Amino acid sequence: MMVLPKSLEISFKQEFKRIQEEGRVPYITYIELDAMAKATRESVVTVLRTRFGAAPAEVSERLETIEDLDVLRKLLEVSITIASVEEFQLRLNEIPPSEDDEEADE
């Protein structure tokens, strides 16, 4: 991953905001969606490790099978409020592997 120097980051954000205001925002590419999904998966694991001291490998492996960003975001919310890693795993396993577009339970 490349991190922009602060001055370039500010310029990029300003230019992006200008493009947004003009209504010329290009579509999000598959690569960007994939990166967003990966970051969200990593966030879920980080939250679980921070809250409970560990995140089982099965959780990471199962998260890798989910591509739908909305489902992953919902799982991130669940990881913040859930009572235990075990309960999170139960919720995670309720999501059918072939139907990643279904939202996780709250």
Summary of the structure (lengths in Angstrom):
residues: 106
radius of gyration: 16.7
end to end distance: 32.3
largest distance: 47.3
contacts: 245
relative contact order: 0.11
helix: 66%
strand: 0%
